[in-house]
Amino acid sequence: GKQWQLALQLFSHSPSRNAVAASAALSAFAKADENAVSVALLRSLAGLQVEPSAAAFNAASSTRYWKESLFFLLWGEVLGVAATAASAGAKVKAFESGGQWQSILSLGRLGTQPGGGAAGMVSAVSACEEASEWARTTALLLQAPLPPEAQQAQGPATATRCSRMRRFRAAMPCFAVQGWRAALSSLDRPDPGLLLALLALFEPTLSNRLARQEEADREAATVPCGCNNKVGVLAPKHALPGISIAADAECSRPKVHKSLTGGKYCSCDEGKARNWKEALGEAQAEVEKVLEPKLDAMKKAVAELEESLGIEIDASSLSKVRFLVRRFPRKAGQGLWACCCQSQAAGKCQKDAEMESRFWRSGFHHE
């Protein structure tokens, strides 16, 4: 269960981080269902000057979840990575796993696409046969010419299916499938809408992880190490009336950064924020500045009522009123204050305190 972590460490510290090493690491992540880690690594390849390859996206797609598998394959296509026969086979396998035989056809003529070949065509025909969708099978066979390598197909299963394809080809003129032919031929042109529709199949959970990763990328500063420093710094997100504490609103000062884990590893609660007393004092002073004149106005109004009504009012409690600032609400990112974590010098981390890296932020204690 921990092999993927070893693969991550080996790749991170390898002097020669290349496409082969990346593919090996991605394969380990996929086997452990650590798809968010695969996403982070693939995103980091450009920064590491590693050219993404079909092998890398194929390795990431070997996860057991068909929608996430499809996502990685389509991601490679969007980046213009040349597909291989393995890519086509993996794509069909993903759809087969999800029972999405219709989508296999909607991807176009697999046998004539780059990397499709006999494997793509045979897999598509097999999927249609298993779903008992003979009309679609015949349409697919009519539309795509028999791949040359199908003549030299290896293995009894492939040979049998290719033989079926030849028999279907001979019998097809007897069937009226003009509608299917037109529908399939219209997919020869790249269709961005189709890709977006297929991406919509992607699991919401992983989509959320991607969103969180993007937010982390925007917020993260170059913080080398955190070493279990649980003391935070309160900072206003925007300029607030009468409050001018030392911490800046963007937490961009050296060794101070926004918490990527919602304050899990650093705290700005009472007694835990380094500048709690200072922030509280500034806020309390502003509250009293605004509210005390209102209390004076209320005392004056009481005196006027006593005179106009000829009565005596007990207003002694007004002299005891004091509005105290209790806390700085920050739940779920709400409120006007942020909690900034303090970093420490690199090289002084404990053995079990993981460090920030270019492509790993989720779940590690780097604050």
C-alpha positions as a Markdown table, in Angstrom:
| # | Residue | x | y | z |
|---|---|---|---|---|
| 1 | Gly | 0.0 | 0.0 | 0.0 |
| 2 | Lys | 3.0 | 2.3 | 0.5 |
| 3 | Gln | 4.8 | 1.5 | -2.8 |
| 4 | Trp | 3.4 | 4.6 | -4.4 |
| 5 | Gln | 5.0 | 6.7 | -1.7 |
| 6 | Leu | 8.4 | 5.0 | -2.4 |
| 7 | Ala | 7.8 | 5.6 | -6.2 |
| 8 | Leu | 7.2 | 9.3 | -5.4 |
| 9 | Gln | 10.3 | 9.6 | -3.4 |
| 10 | Leu | 12.4 | 7.9 | -6.0 |
| 11 | Phe | 11.2 | 10.1 | -8.7 |
| 12 | Ser | 11.5 | 13.3 | -6.6 |
| 13 | His | 15.2 | 12.6 | -5.7 |
| 14 | Ser | 16.2 | 11.0 | -9.0 |
| 15 | Pro | 19.1 | 12.9 | -10.7 |
| 16 | Ser | 17.6 | 11.9 | -14.1 |
| 17 | Arg | 13.9 | 12.6 | -14.0 |
| 18 | Asn | 12.7 | 11.6 | -17.5 |
| 19 | Ala | 9.6 | 10.3 | -19.2 |
| 20 | Val | 10.5 | 6.7 | -18.4 |
| 21 | Ala | 10.8 | 7.4 | -14.7 |
| 22 | Ala | 7.6 | 9.5 | -14.7 |
| 23 | Ser | 5.7 | 6.6 | -16.4 |
| 24 | Ala | 6.9 | 4.2 | -13.7 |
| 25 | Ala | 5.9 | 6.5 | -10.9 |
| 26 | Leu | 2.5 | 7.1 | -12.6 |
| 27 | Ser | 1.9 | 3.4 | -12.9 |
| 28 | Ala | 2.5 | 2.9 | -9.1 |
| 29 | Phe | 0.1 | 5.8 | -8.3 |
| 30 | Ala | -2.6 | 4.3 | -10.5 |
| 31 | Lys | -2.3 | 0.9 | -8.9 |
| 32 | Ala | -2.8 | 2.5 | -5.5 |
| 33 | Asp | -5.7 | 4.6 | -6.7 |
| 34 | Glu | -3.7 | 7.8 | -5.9 |
| 35 | Asn | -5.1 | 9.6 | -8.9 |
| 36 | Ala | -4.7 | 13.1 | -7.4 |
| 37 | Val | -1.0 | 12.4 | -7.1 |
| 38 | Ser | -0.9 | 11.4 | -10.8 |
| 39 | Val | -2.6 | 14.7 | -11.7 |
| 40 | Ala | -0.1 | 16.7 | -9.7 |
| 41 | Leu | 2.9 | 14.8 | -11.2 |
| 42 | Leu | 1.6 | 15.3 | -14.8 |
| 43 | Arg | 1.1 | 19.0 | -14.1 |
| 44 | Ser | 4.7 | 19.3 | -12.9 |
| 45 | Leu | 6.3 | 17.7 | -16.0 |
| 46 | Ala | 6.6 | 21.0 | -17.9 |
| 47 | Gly | 8.3 | 22.6 | -15.0 |
| 48 | Leu | 10.7 | 19.7 | -14.8 |
| 49 | Gln | 11.4 | 20.0 | -18.5 |
| 50 | Val | 10.1 | 16.5 | -19.1 |
| 51 | Glu | 8.2 | 16.0 | -22.3 |
| 52 | Pro | 4.9 | 14.3 | -21.6 |
| 53 | Ser | 4.5 | 11.0 | -23.5 |
| 54 | Ala | 1.6 | 8.7 | -24.4 |
| 55 | Ala | 3.3 | 6.1 | -22.1 |
| 56 | Ala | 2.9 | 8.5 | -19.2 |
| 57 | Phe | -0.8 | 9.1 | -19.8 |
| 58 | Asn | -1.4 | 5.4 | -20.5 |
| 59 | Ala | 0.3 | 4.6 | -17.1 |
| 60 | Ala | -1.9 | 7.1 | -15.3 |
| 61 | Ser | -5.0 | 5.7 | -17.0 |
| 62 | Ser | -4.4 | 2.2 | -15.6 |
| 63 | Thr | -6.4 | 3.1 | -12.5 |
| 64 | Arg | -9.4 | 0.9 | -11.8 |
| 65 | Tyr | -11.9 | 3.7 | -12.1 |
| 66 | Trp | -13.0 | 4.0 | -15.7 |
| 67 | Lys | -14.0 | 7.7 | -15.7 |
| 68 | Glu | -10.7 | 8.8 | -14.2 |
| 69 | Ser | -8.9 | 6.5 | -16.6 |
| 70 | Leu | -10.6 | 8.2 | -19.5 |
| 71 | Phe | -9.8 | 11.6 | -18.1 |
| 72 | Phe | -6.0 | 10.9 | -18.3 |
| 73 | Leu | -6.3 | 9.6 | -21.9 |
| 74 | Leu | -8.2 | 12.6 | -23.0 |
| 75 | Trp | -5.9 | 14.9 | -21.2 |
| 76 | Gly | -3.0 | 13.5 | -23.3 |
| 77 | Glu | -5.1 | 14.1 | -26.5 |
| 78 | Val | -5.8 | 17.7 | -25.5 |
| 79 | Leu | -2.0 | 18.3 | -25.1 |
| 80 | Gly | -1.4 | 16.9 | -28.6 |
| 81 | Val | 0.5 | 13.8 | -27.3 |
| 82 | Ala | 0.6 | 11.3 | -30.2 |
| 83 | Ala | -1.6 | 8.3 | -29.3 |
| 84 | Thr | -0.4 | 4.7 | -29.6 |
| 85 | Ala | -2.2 | 1.4 | -30.0 |
| 86 | Ala | -2.0 | 1.0 | -26.2 |
| 87 | Ser | -3.8 | 4.4 | -25.9 |
| 88 | Ala | -6.6 | 3.3 | -28.1 |
| 89 | Gly | -6.9 | -0.1 | -26.3 |
| 90 | Ala | -6.9 | 1.7 | -22.9 |
| 91 | Lys | -9.6 | 4.1 | -24.1 |
| 92 | Val | -11.9 | 1.2 | -25.3 |
| 93 | Lys | -11.2 | -0.7 | -22.1 |
| 94 | Ala | -12.2 | 2.3 | -20.0 |
| 95 | Phe | -15.5 | 2.5 | -21.8 |
| 96 | Glu | -16.1 | -1.2 | -21.6 |
| 97 | Ser | -15.5 | -1.1 | -17.9 |
| 98 | Gly | -18.2 | 1.5 | -17.5 |
| 99 | Gly | -20.6 | -0.2 | -19.9 |
| 100 | Gln | -20.3 | 2.8 | -22.2 |
| 101 | Trp | -20.2 | 0.9 | -25.6 |
| 102 | Gln | -22.1 | 3.9 | -27.3 |
| 103 | Ser | -19.2 | 6.2 | -26.4 |
| 104 | Ile | -16.7 | 3.8 | -28.1 |
| 105 | Leu | -18.4 | 4.6 | -31.4 |
| 106 | Ser | -18.7 | 8.3 | -30.6 |
| 107 | Leu | -14.9 | 8.5 | -30.4 |
| 108 | Gly | -14.8 | 8.1 | -34.2 |
| 109 | Arg | -13.2 | 5.5 | -36.4 |
| 110 | Leu | -10.7 | 3.9 | -34.0 |
| 111 | Gly | -9.1 | 1.8 | -36.6 |
| 112 | Thr | -8.1 | 4.8 | -38.7 |
| 113 | Gln | -7.1 | 7.2 | -35.9 |
| 114 | Pro | -3.4 | 7.5 | -35.0 |
| 115 | Gly | -2.5 | 4.7 | -32.7 |
| 116 | Gly | -5.8 | 2.9 | -33.3 |
| 117 | Gly | -4.8 | 0.1 | -35.7 |
| 118 | Ala | -6.2 | -3.4 | -35.4 |
| 119 | Ala | -6.3 | -3.3 | -31.6 |
| 120 | Gly | -8.7 | -0.3 | -31.6 |
| 121 | Met | -11.0 | -1.7 | -34.3 |
| 122 | Val | -11.1 | -5.2 | -32.9 |
| 123 | Ser | -11.8 | -3.9 | -29.4 |
| 124 | Ala | -14.6 | -1.6 | -30.7 |
| 125 | Val | -16.2 | -4.5 | -32.6 |
| 126 | Ser | -15.9 | -6.7 | -29.6 |
| 127 | Ala | -17.6 | -4.2 | -27.3 |
| 128 | Cys | -20.5 | -3.8 | -29.7 |
| 129 | Glu | -20.8 | -7.6 | -30.1 |
| 130 | Glu | -20.9 | -8.1 | -26.3 |
| 131 | Ala | -23.6 | -5.5 | -26.0 |
| 132 | Ser | -25.6 | -7.3 | -28.8 |
| 133 | Glu | -25.5 | -4.0 | -30.8 |
| 134 | Trp | -25.2 | -5.6 | -34.3 |
| 135 | Ala | -26.5 | -2.5 | -36.1 |
| 136 | Arg | -23.7 | -0.4 | -34.7 |
| 137 | Thr | -21.2 | -3.2 | -35.3 |
| 138 | Thr | -22.0 | -3.3 | -39.0 |
| 139 | Ala | -22.0 | 0.5 | -39.3 |
| 140 | Leu | -18.5 | 0.6 | -37.7 |
| 141 | Leu | -17.2 | -2.1 | -40.0 |
| 142 | Leu | -18.6 | -0.4 | -43.1 |
| 143 | Gln | -17.2 | 3.0 | -42.2 |
| 144 | Ala | -13.6 | 2.0 | -41.4 |
| 145 | Pro | -11.3 | 0.2 | -43.8 |
| 146 | Leu | -9.8 | -3.0 | -42.4 |
| 147 | Pro | -6.4 | -2.0 | -40.8 |
| 148 | Pro | -3.4 | -3.5 | -42.6 |
| 149 | Glu | -2.0 | -5.0 | -39.5 |
| 150 | Ala | -5.3 | -6.9 | -39.0 |
| 151 | Gln | -4.1 | -9.2 | -41.8 |
| 152 | Gln | -1.2 | -10.2 | -39.6 |
| 153 | Ala | -3.0 | -10.2 | -36.2 |
| 154 | Gln | -1.4 | -12.2 | -33.5 |
| 155 | Gly | -3.3 | -14.5 | -31.1 |
| 156 | Pro | -6.3 | -16.7 | -31.6 |
| 157 | Ala | -8.8 | -14.2 | -30.1 |
| 158 | Thr | -7.7 | -11.4 | -32.4 |
| 159 | Ala | -7.5 | -13.7 | -35.4 |
| 160 | Thr | -11.1 | -14.9 | -34.8 |
| 161 | Arg | -12.4 | -11.4 | -34.5 |
| 162 | Cys | -10.6 | -10.2 | -37.6 |
| 163 | Ser | -12.1 | -13.1 | -39.5 |
| 164 | Arg | -15.5 | -12.0 | -38.3 |
| 165 | Met | -14.7 | -8.5 | -39.6 |
| 166 | Arg | -14.0 | -9.9 | -43.0 |
| 167 | Arg | -17.2 | -11.9 | -43.1 |
| 168 | Phe | -19.2 | -8.9 | -41.9 |
| 169 | Arg | -17.6 | -6.8 | -44.6 |
| 170 | Ala | -18.7 | -9.1 | -47.3 |
| 171 | Ala | -22.3 | -9.2 | -46.0 |
| 172 | Met | -22.7 | -5.5 | -45.3 |
| 173 | Pro | -24.1 | -4.3 | -48.7 |
| 174 | Cys | -27.3 | -6.2 | -47.8 |
| 175 | Phe | -28.0 | -3.9 | -44.9 |
| 176 | Ala | -29.4 | -0.4 | -44.9 |
| 177 | Val | -27.2 | 1.5 | -42.6 |
| 178 | Gln | -26.8 | 4.8 | -44.5 |
| 179 | Gly | -28.0 | 6.7 | -41.4 |
| 180 | Trp | -25.2 | 5.2 | -39.3 |
| 181 | Arg | -22.7 | 5.9 | -42.0 |
| 182 | Ala | -23.6 | 9.6 | -42.1 |
| 183 | Ala | -23.5 | 9.9 | -38.4 |
| 184 | Leu | -20.1 | 8.3 | -38.0 |
| 185 | Ser | -18.6 | 10.2 | -40.9 |
| 186 | Ser | -19.6 | 13.5 | -39.3 |
| 187 | Leu | -17.2 | 12.6 | -36.5 |
| 188 | Asp | -14.2 | 12.7 | -38.7 |
| 189 | Arg | -13.7 | 16.4 | -37.8 |
| 190 | Pro | -12.4 | 17.2 | -34.3 |
| 191 | Asp | -15.3 | 18.1 | -32.0 |
| 192 | Pro | -14.3 | 20.1 | -28.9 |
| 193 | Gly | -17.9 | 19.6 | -27.6 |
| 194 | Leu | -17.5 | 15.9 | -27.7 |
| 195 | Leu | -14.3 | 16.1 | -25.6 |
| 196 | Leu | -16.1 | 18.4 | -23.1 |
| 197 | Ala | -19.0 | 15.9 | -22.9 |
| 198 | Leu | -16.6 | 13.1 | -22.2 |
| 199 | Leu | -14.7 | 15.1 | -19.6 |
| 200 | Ala | -18.1 | 15.6 | -17.9 |
| 201 | Leu | -18.0 | 11.9 | -17.1 |
| 202 | Phe | -15.1 | 12.5 | -14.9 |
| 203 | Glu | -15.7 | 11.8 | -11.2 |
| 204 | Pro | -16.8 | 14.9 | -9.2 |
| 205 | Thr | -14.5 | 13.9 | -6.4 |
| 206 | Leu | -11.4 | 14.1 | -8.5 |
| 207 | Ser | -12.7 | 17.3 | -10.1 |
| 208 | Asn | -12.9 | 18.8 | -6.6 |
| 209 | Arg | -9.4 | 17.6 | -5.9 |
| 210 | Leu | -8.2 | 19.4 | -9.1 |
| 211 | Ala | -10.0 | 22.6 | -8.0 |
| 212 | Arg | -8.3 | 22.4 | -4.6 |
| 213 | Gln | -5.0 | 21.8 | -6.2 |
| 214 | Glu | -5.4 | 24.9 | -8.4 |
| 215 | Glu | -6.3 | 27.0 | -5.4 |
| 216 | Ala | -3.2 | 25.6 | -3.6 |
| 217 | Asp | -1.0 | 26.5 | -6.6 |
| 218 | Arg | -2.3 | 30.1 | -6.5 |
| 219 | Glu | -1.8 | 30.5 | -2.8 |
| 220 | Ala | 1.4 | 28.6 | -2.2 |
| 221 | Ala | 4.5 | 30.6 | -1.6 |
| 222 | Thr | 8.1 | 29.4 | -1.8 |
| 223 | Val | 8.2 | 27.9 | 1.7 |
| 224 | Pro | 10.9 | 25.4 | 2.2 |
| 225 | Cys | 9.8 | 23.7 | 5.4 |
| 226 | Gly | 7.3 | 24.0 | 8.2 |
| 227 | Cys | 8.5 | 21.7 | 10.9 |
| 228 | Asn | 5.3 | 21.5 | 13.0 |
| 229 | Asn | 5.2 | 25.2 | 13.7 |
| 230 | Lys | 1.6 | 25.6 | 15.1 |
| 231 | Val | 1.8 | 29.3 | 15.8 |
| 232 | Gly | -0.1 | 31.4 | 13.3 |
| 233 | Val | -0.3 | 35.1 | 12.5 |
| 234 | Leu | -3.6 | 36.9 | 12.1 |
| 235 | Ala | -3.9 | 39.1 | 9.1 |
| 236 | Pro | -6.9 | 41.1 | 7.6 |
| 237 | Lys | -7.7 | 39.9 | 4.1 |
| 238 | His | -8.4 | 43.6 | 3.1 |
| 239 | Ala | -7.7 | 47.0 | 4.7 |
| 240 | Leu | -10.0 | 47.4 | 7.7 |
| 241 | Pro | -11.0 | 50.7 | 9.4 |
| 242 | Gly | -8.6 | 51.6 | 12.1 |
| 243 | Ile | -6.6 | 48.3 | 12.0 |
| 244 | Ser | -3.0 | 48.4 | 11.0 |
| 245 | Ile | -1.3 | 45.2 | 12.3 |
| 246 | Ala | 2.1 | 44.3 | 11.1 |
| 247 | Ala | 1.1 | 41.1 | 9.2 |
| 248 | Asp | 0.3 | 41.9 | 5.6 |
| 249 | Ala | -3.1 | 40.9 | 4.2 |
| 250 | Glu | -1.6 | 38.6 | 1.5 |
| 251 | Cys | 0.7 | 36.7 | 3.9 |
| 252 | Ser | 3.5 | 37.3 | 1.4 |
| 253 | Arg | 6.2 | 38.3 | 3.8 |
| 254 | Pro | 9.2 | 35.9 | 3.9 |
| 255 | Lys | 8.5 | 32.7 | 6.0 |
| 256 | Val | 4.8 | 33.6 | 6.3 |
| 257 | His | 2.2 | 32.0 | 4.0 |
| 258 | Lys | -1.5 | 31.1 | 3.8 |
| 259 | Ser | -2.5 | 27.8 | 5.3 |
| 260 | Leu | -3.3 | 25.3 | 2.6 |
| 261 | Thr | -5.0 | 23.0 | 5.1 |
| 262 | Gly | -7.5 | 25.3 | 6.6 |
| 263 | Gly | -5.5 | 26.0 | 9.7 |
| 264 | Lys | -5.0 | 22.3 | 10.5 |
| 265 | Tyr | -1.3 | 22.6 | 11.2 |
| 266 | Cys | -1.2 | 26.2 | 12.5 |
| 267 | Ser | -3.7 | 28.0 | 14.6 |
| 268 | Cys | -4.8 | 31.6 | 15.1 |
| 269 | Asp | -7.2 | 31.1 | 18.0 |
| 270 | Glu | -6.9 | 32.8 | 21.3 |
| 271 | Gly | -3.5 | 32.3 | 22.8 |
| 272 | Lys | -2.2 | 30.5 | 19.6 |
| 273 | Ala | -1.7 | 33.4 | 17.2 |
| 274 | Arg | 1.6 | 35.1 | 17.6 |
| 275 | Asn | 0.0 | 38.6 | 17.3 |
| 276 | Trp | -3.3 | 37.8 | 19.1 |
| 277 | Lys | -3.0 | 40.6 | 21.7 |
| 278 | Glu | -1.9 | 43.1 | 19.1 |
| 279 | Ala | -4.8 | 42.3 | 16.7 |
| 280 | Leu | -7.3 | 42.1 | 19.5 |
| 281 | Gly | -6.2 | 45.5 | 20.9 |
| 282 | Glu | -6.5 | 47.2 | 17.4 |
| 283 | Ala | -9.9 | 45.8 | 16.9 |
| 284 | Gln | -11.1 | 46.6 | 20.4 |
| 285 | Ala | -9.9 | 50.2 | 20.1 |
| 286 | Glu | -11.9 | 50.6 | 16.8 |
| 287 | Val | -15.0 | 49.2 | 18.4 |
| 288 | Glu | -14.8 | 51.6 | 21.4 |
| 289 | Lys | -14.1 | 54.5 | 19.1 |
| 290 | Val | -17.3 | 53.8 | 17.1 |
| 291 | Leu | -19.7 | 52.7 | 19.9 |
| 292 | Glu | -18.8 | 54.9 | 22.9 |
| 293 | Pro | -20.2 | 58.1 | 21.2 |
| 294 | Lys | -23.4 | 56.2 | 20.7 |
| 295 | Leu | -23.6 | 55.3 | 24.4 |
| 296 | Asp | -23.1 | 59.0 | 25.2 |
| 297 | Ala | -25.9 | 59.9 | 22.8 |
| 298 | Met | -28.1 | 57.3 | 24.6 |
| 299 | Lys | -27.4 | 58.7 | 28.0 |
| 300 | Lys | -28.4 | 62.1 | 26.7 |
| 301 | Ala | -31.6 | 60.7 | 25.2 |
| 302 | Val | -32.4 | 59.2 | 28.6 |
| 303 | Ala | -32.0 | 62.5 | 30.4 |
| 304 | Glu | -34.2 | 64.2 | 27.8 |
| 305 | Leu | -37.0 | 61.6 | 28.4 |
| 306 | Glu | -36.8 | 62.1 | 32.1 |
| 307 | Glu | -37.3 | 65.8 | 31.7 |
| 308 | Ser | -40.1 | 65.6 | 29.1 |
| 309 | Leu | -42.0 | 62.9 | 30.8 |
| 310 | Gly | -41.4 | 64.0 | 34.3 |
| 311 | Ile | -40.0 | 60.6 | 35.3 |
| 312 | Glu | -36.9 | 59.0 | 36.7 |
| 313 | Ile | -35.1 | 56.3 | 34.7 |
| 314 | Asp | -32.6 | 53.8 | 36.1 |
| 315 | Ala | -29.8 | 54.1 | 33.5 |
| 316 | Ser | -27.0 | 52.9 | 35.8 |
| 317 | Ser | -26.4 | 49.8 | 33.6 |
| 318 | Leu | -25.3 | 52.0 | 30.7 |
| 319 | Ser | -22.2 | 53.0 | 32.5 |
| 320 | Lys | -21.3 | 49.3 | 32.8 |
| 321 | Val | -21.8 | 48.5 | 29.1 |
| 322 | Arg | -18.6 | 47.5 | 27.3 |
| 323 | Phe | -18.5 | 45.8 | 23.9 |
| 324 | Leu | -15.6 | 43.2 | 24.0 |
| 325 | Val | -14.1 | 41.7 | 20.9 |
| 326 | Arg | -14.1 | 37.9 | 21.5 |
| 327 | Arg | -12.7 | 36.3 | 18.3 |
| 328 | Phe | -12.0 | 36.5 | 14.6 |
| 329 | Pro | -14.3 | 34.1 | 12.7 |
| 330 | Arg | -12.6 | 32.3 | 9.9 |
| 331 | Lys | -14.6 | 29.1 | 9.4 |
| 332 | Ala | -14.5 | 27.6 | 5.9 |
| 333 | Gly | -12.6 | 30.6 | 4.5 |
| 334 | Gln | -15.3 | 33.1 | 5.7 |
| 335 | Gly | -14.7 | 36.3 | 7.5 |
| 336 | Leu | -12.4 | 39.2 | 6.9 |
| 337 | Trp | -9.3 | 37.7 | 8.6 |
| 338 | Ala | -6.8 | 35.1 | 7.4 |
| 339 | Cys | -4.6 | 32.8 | 9.4 |
| 340 | Cys | -1.0 | 32.8 | 8.1 |
| 341 | Cys | 1.3 | 30.0 | 9.0 |
| 342 | Gln | 4.9 | 30.6 | 9.9 |
| 343 | Ser | 7.6 | 28.7 | 8.2 |
| 344 | Gln | 11.0 | 27.8 | 9.5 |
| 345 | Ala | 14.4 | 27.5 | 8.0 |
| 346 | Ala | 15.1 | 24.6 | 5.5 |
| 347 | Gly | 17.1 | 21.7 | 6.8 |
| 348 | Lys | 15.8 | 21.8 | 10.4 |
| 349 | Cys | 12.8 | 19.6 | 9.8 |
| 350 | Gln | 12.1 | 16.5 | 11.8 |
| 351 | Lys | 12.4 | 13.2 | 10.0 |
| 352 | Asp | 8.7 | 12.8 | 9.7 |
| 353 | Ala | 7.9 | 16.3 | 8.6 |
| 354 | Glu | 7.4 | 16.1 | 4.8 |
| 355 | Met | 8.6 | 19.1 | 2.8 |
| 356 | Glu | 7.0 | 21.2 | 0.1 |
| 357 | Ser | 7.8 | 20.2 | -3.4 |
| 358 | Arg | 6.8 | 21.4 | -6.9 |
| 359 | Phe | 4.1 | 18.8 | -7.4 |
| 360 | Trp | 3.0 | 17.6 | -4.0 |
| 361 | Arg | 1.0 | 19.6 | -1.6 |
| 362 | Ser | -2.1 | 17.6 | -0.7 |
| 363 | Gly | -2.1 | 15.8 | 2.6 |
| 364 | Phe | 1.6 | 16.4 | 3.6 |
| 365 | His | 2.6 | 18.5 | 6.6 |
| 366 | His | 4.6 | 21.2 | 4.9 |
| 367 | Glu | 3.6 | 24.0 | 7.2 |
